[in-house]
Amino acid sequence: MNVAIIGCGYVGSAVARHWQQKMTLVVTATTTTPERVPELQSLAQRVVTVQGSDSEGLKSVLKNQDAVLLSVATKGSGTYEETYLQTAQALVSVLKQTPSVQQLIYTSSCSVYGEQHGALVDEETPVAPTTPSGTILSETEQVLLSASSENLRICILRLGGIYGPRRELVKIYQRLAGTTRPGSGNEPANWIHLDDIVAAIEFARRHRFQGIYNLVDDDNLTNGEIANRVCEIHNLPKVTWDSSPSSKRSYNAKVSNKKIKEAGYKFIHPQMLFS
């Protein structure tokens, strides 16, 4: 089976490594950075340098592919519109001309839920992005879902905050240690470990998922609870909260992972790893 990964950053590279280990999969990896080609050649049988908005380049990448993972992220001077929306538009136009591709998996973000005042949300909850970037992410989902057909399954995984090797929680939260942060710290955090992202993508590929699935762990901890636990475990000064200014967080929702668990996925790290 031929699988292509468009965007080989933190998540895409981990998936490439996992897929390459499967003798039945032939992996094509893409990057926008030529300097990363040698690194990616150790993770994939084929590496292509291509911009996401380059329809002709994507056409070459997708030729004879069976499944595609779209896992892009902004970097440098790139904009959200260029990285996400324009890539999705170009990809959809190419998919219409590439009948071999039977599934597209896209890693989106739970931030599309926006301000829900801490309420529990699931995949049926209307999105309400509160920032321009969140709006673009929501529009990107709609563009990709519009390509769904009898022959092409579109699966969108809405990820929580990503942590894992080289992105341990202590590295993320230690910059907050000893500081006073705006808000109460009571917003749901919604994290997901890299191991579960990779495993859930593979599970979605194997079971040919279609539609939207939230991907967050079971813990349902708040930002304040996580910050306090990280600081306690690693002997860091605690974070204090000042509720007079509102939090600057772009979304406030407790995200349900019930749907993906009912579909049969079993989490590797249902609870957060603090060390």
Wavefront OBJ file of the C-alpha trace (Angstrom):
o trace
v 0.000 0.000 0.000
v 1.301 3.471 -0.902
v 0.889 6.217 1.700
v 1.890 9.873 1.418
v 2.498 12.344 4.240
v 2.097 16.009 3.373
v 3.928 17.868 6.109
v 6.629 16.036 8.055
v 7.062 18.134 11.155
v 6.745 16.812 14.696
v 3.679 14.660 14.007
v 4.278 13.781 10.355
v 7.834 12.584 10.990
v 6.677 10.342 13.839
v 3.986 8.823 11.618
v 6.515 8.309 8.795
v 8.821 6.459 11.184
v 5.946 4.246 12.342
v 4.637 3.556 8.845
v 8.050 2.776 7.425
v 8.365 -0.040 9.940
v 5.318 -1.715 8.400
v 6.574 -3.899 5.580
v 3.271 -3.512 3.712
v 3.479 0.306 3.446
v 5.557 2.381 1.020
v 5.925 5.891 2.434
v 6.295 9.153 0.509
v 7.156 12.138 2.713
v 7.021 15.793 1.742
v 8.715 18.875 3.113
v 8.888 22.530 2.165
v 12.497 22.699 3.391
v 15.152 21.161 1.095
v 17.620 20.969 3.995
v 15.380 18.375 5.687
v 15.504 15.895 2.796
v 18.463 13.850 4.150
v 16.776 13.525 7.550
v 13.491 12.403 6.015
v 15.199 9.895 3.728
v 15.771 7.764 6.827
v 12.009 7.790 7.508
v 10.501 7.269 4.056
v 11.216 5.441 0.825
v 10.619 8.637 -1.156
v 11.026 12.300 -0.166
v 9.684 15.232 -2.192
v 10.191 18.945 -1.641
v 6.926 20.706 -2.455
v 4.860 23.689 -1.334
v 1.361 22.836 -0.186
v -0.235 25.261 -2.627
v 1.663 23.772 -5.595
v -1.035 21.769 -7.384
v 1.328 20.324 -9.990
v 3.795 19.282 -7.307
v 1.032 17.657 -5.259
v -0.209 15.834 -8.344
v 3.197 14.203 -8.682
v 3.244 13.298 -4.981
v -0.238 11.758 -4.987
v 0.154 9.693 -8.148
v -0.524 6.014 -7.340
v -1.043 6.741 -3.626
v -3.734 4.866 -1.686
v -3.930 7.056 1.438
v -2.743 10.529 2.382
v -1.986 12.154 5.730
v -2.146 15.950 5.786
v -0.265 17.186 8.855
v 0.982 20.713 8.214
v 1.962 23.508 10.592
v 2.931 27.128 10.215
v 6.569 28.102 10.482
v 8.756 31.095 9.730
v 6.960 33.657 7.594
v 4.236 31.243 6.547
v 0.662 32.300 7.266
v -2.246 30.181 8.458
v -4.112 30.837 5.239
v -1.157 29.748 3.104
v -0.246 26.737 5.229
v -3.706 25.331 5.880
v -6.425 26.740 3.644
v -4.463 27.120 0.405
v -2.916 23.689 0.876
v -6.355 22.156 1.412
v -7.741 23.880 -1.679
v -4.858 22.694 -3.842
v -5.056 19.190 -2.402
v -8.786 18.881 -3.054
v -8.336 19.953 -6.667
v -5.656 17.296 -7.123
v -7.640 14.578 -5.333
v -10.432 14.995 -7.878
v -7.916 13.939 -10.522
v -6.346 11.126 -8.477
v -8.775 8.204 -8.169
v -6.191 5.929 -6.556
v -6.415 7.851 -3.252
v -9.139 6.271 -1.141
v -8.580 8.074 2.168
v -7.344 11.409 3.461
v -6.563 11.895 7.148
v -6.108 15.475 8.367
v -4.780 16.576 11.756
v -6.849 19.571 12.786
v -7.159 21.247 16.187
v -9.672 21.371 19.028
v -9.223 25.145 18.979
v -11.987 25.303 16.340
v -14.501 24.852 19.202
v -13.644 28.351 20.417
v -15.345 29.886 23.460
v -17.666 27.304 24.995
v -17.297 28.607 28.578
v -15.743 25.343 29.716
v -18.715 23.235 28.590
v -18.337 19.657 27.354
v -18.213 19.505 23.565
v -18.238 16.656 21.081
v -18.019 16.309 17.320
v -21.660 17.418 16.927
v -21.056 20.732 18.724
v -21.048 23.683 16.297
v -17.584 25.201 16.036
v -17.147 28.784 17.216
v -13.556 29.905 16.547
v -12.616 33.150 18.258
v -9.465 34.028 16.333
v -8.596 34.492 12.644
v -6.364 31.419 12.790
v -9.150 29.334 14.320
v -11.521 30.485 11.587
v -9.021 29.407 8.922
v -8.657 25.992 10.573
v -12.435 25.591 10.538
v -12.621 26.630 6.873
v -9.835 24.171 6.068
v -11.873 21.337 7.571
v -14.885 22.282 5.440
v -12.817 22.419 2.250
v -11.448 18.940 2.901
v -14.807 17.466 3.915
v -16.264 18.767 0.655
v -14.012 16.297 -1.192
v -15.661 13.302 0.465
v -17.204 10.906 -2.049
v -18.163 7.301 -2.536
v -14.534 6.541 -3.392
v -12.754 8.938 -1.027
v -13.067 8.912 2.749
v -12.106 12.096 4.617
v -11.127 11.706 8.276
v -10.450 14.756 10.433
v -8.735 14.256 13.789
v -9.133 17.287 16.048
v -6.067 17.196 18.265
v -5.654 18.661 21.709
v -2.380 20.233 22.786
v 0.489 18.026 21.632
v 3.231 16.785 23.955
v 5.731 13.944 23.904
v 9.443 13.318 23.349
v 11.284 16.641 23.058
v 8.000 18.346 23.955
v 7.671 17.145 27.523
v 5.189 18.934 29.769
v 7.983 20.308 31.935
v 9.487 22.061 28.899
v 6.105 23.539 28.047
v 5.088 24.644 31.532
v 8.404 25.576 33.137
v 8.343 28.980 31.466
v 5.216 29.695 33.532
v 6.830 28.699 36.832
v 6.872 31.517 39.357
v 4.821 33.844 37.139
v 1.358 35.340 37.502
v -0.906 34.423 34.641
v -4.143 36.079 33.495
v -7.365 34.200 34.205
v -8.314 31.594 36.782
v -6.434 28.614 35.360
v -9.715 26.692 35.303
v -9.935 26.261 31.542
v -9.882 22.605 30.400
v -6.432 21.803 28.987
v -7.193 18.964 26.518
v -3.768 17.400 25.856
v -2.771 14.407 23.735
v 0.516 12.489 23.670
v 2.409 12.006 20.402
v 2.245 8.217 20.851
v -1.558 8.365 20.734
v -1.587 10.697 17.749
v 0.536 8.252 15.752
v -1.473 5.249 16.919
v -4.834 6.944 16.267
v -3.771 7.944 12.749
v -2.786 4.352 12.030
v -6.050 3.116 13.581
v -7.999 5.553 11.392
v -6.102 4.374 8.310
v -6.646 0.690 9.018
v -10.339 1.121 9.784
v -10.892 3.674 7.031
v -12.398 6.282 9.307
v -14.611 8.937 7.800
v -15.795 12.142 9.464
v -14.590 14.097 12.491
v -13.041 12.584 15.635
v -11.717 14.401 18.694
v -8.357 13.195 19.958
v -7.631 14.152 23.567
v -6.756 12.017 26.581
v -9.070 11.070 29.466
v -7.665 13.313 32.171
v -9.823 16.450 31.728
v -7.377 18.464 33.832
v -7.349 22.252 33.850
v -4.387 24.409 32.928
v -3.974 25.322 36.586
v -3.980 21.709 37.738
v -1.368 20.715 35.165
v 0.851 23.708 35.915
v 0.706 22.978 39.650
v 1.499 19.286 39.180
v 4.428 19.972 36.842
v 5.857 22.555 39.239
v 5.421 20.223 42.212
v 7.029 17.206 40.533
v 9.980 19.203 39.183
v 10.470 21.447 42.233
v 9.591 24.638 40.398
v 7.925 27.717 41.905
v 4.163 27.524 41.488
v 2.118 29.539 39.036
v -0.304 32.101 40.451
v -3.447 33.281 38.679
v -4.984 36.727 38.453
v -8.628 36.547 37.415
v -9.049 40.314 36.991
v -7.761 40.176 33.379
v -9.377 37.523 31.229
v -7.400 34.581 29.911
v -5.804 35.021 26.486
v -6.502 31.426 25.529
v -8.149 31.073 22.124
v -10.660 28.429 23.179
v -12.363 27.230 26.356
v -14.059 23.833 26.080
v -13.879 20.408 27.689
v -13.418 18.108 24.715
v -15.000 14.656 24.672
v -13.078 11.689 23.243
v -16.067 9.340 23.512
v -16.572 8.913 19.754
v -13.100 7.613 18.939
v -13.176 5.250 21.932
v -16.556 3.896 20.871
v -15.014 3.289 17.433
v -12.557 0.938 19.145
v -9.465 3.054 19.722
v -7.680 2.316 23.019
v -5.431 5.060 24.339
v -1.781 4.321 25.037
v -1.633 7.198 27.528
v -5.178 7.828 28.784
v -3.668 9.845 31.644
v -1.039 12.538 31.237
v 2.663 11.792 31.676
v 4.293 14.327 33.984
v 7.834 12.954 34.029
l 1 2 3 4 5 6 7 8 9 10 11 12 13 14 15 16 17 18 19 20 21 22 23 24 25 26 27 28 29 30 31 32 33 34 35 36 37 38 39 40 41 42 43 44 45 46 47 48 49 50 51 52 53 54 55 56 57 58 59 60 61 62 63 64 65 66 67 68 69 70 71 72 73 74 75 76 77 78 79 80 81 82 83 84 85 86 87 88 89 90 91 92 93 94 95 96 97 98 99 100 101 102 103 104 105 106 107 108 109 110 111 112 113 114 115 116 117 118 119 120 121 122 123 124 125 126 127 128 129 130 131 132 133 134 135 136 137 138 139 140 141 142 143 144 145 146 147 148 149 150 151 152 153 154 155 156 157 158 159 160 161 162 163 164 165 166 167 168 169 170 171 172 173 174 175 176 177 178 179 180 181 182 183 184 185 186 187 188 189 190 191 192 193 194 195 196 197 198 199 200 201 202 203 204 205 206 207 208 209 210 211 212 213 214 215 216 217 218 219 220 221 222 223 224 225 226 227 228 229 230 231 232 233 234 235 236 237 238 239 240 241 242 243 244 245 246 247 248 249 250 251 252 253 254 255 256 257 258 259 260 261 262 263 264 265 266 267 268 269 270 271 272 273 274 275
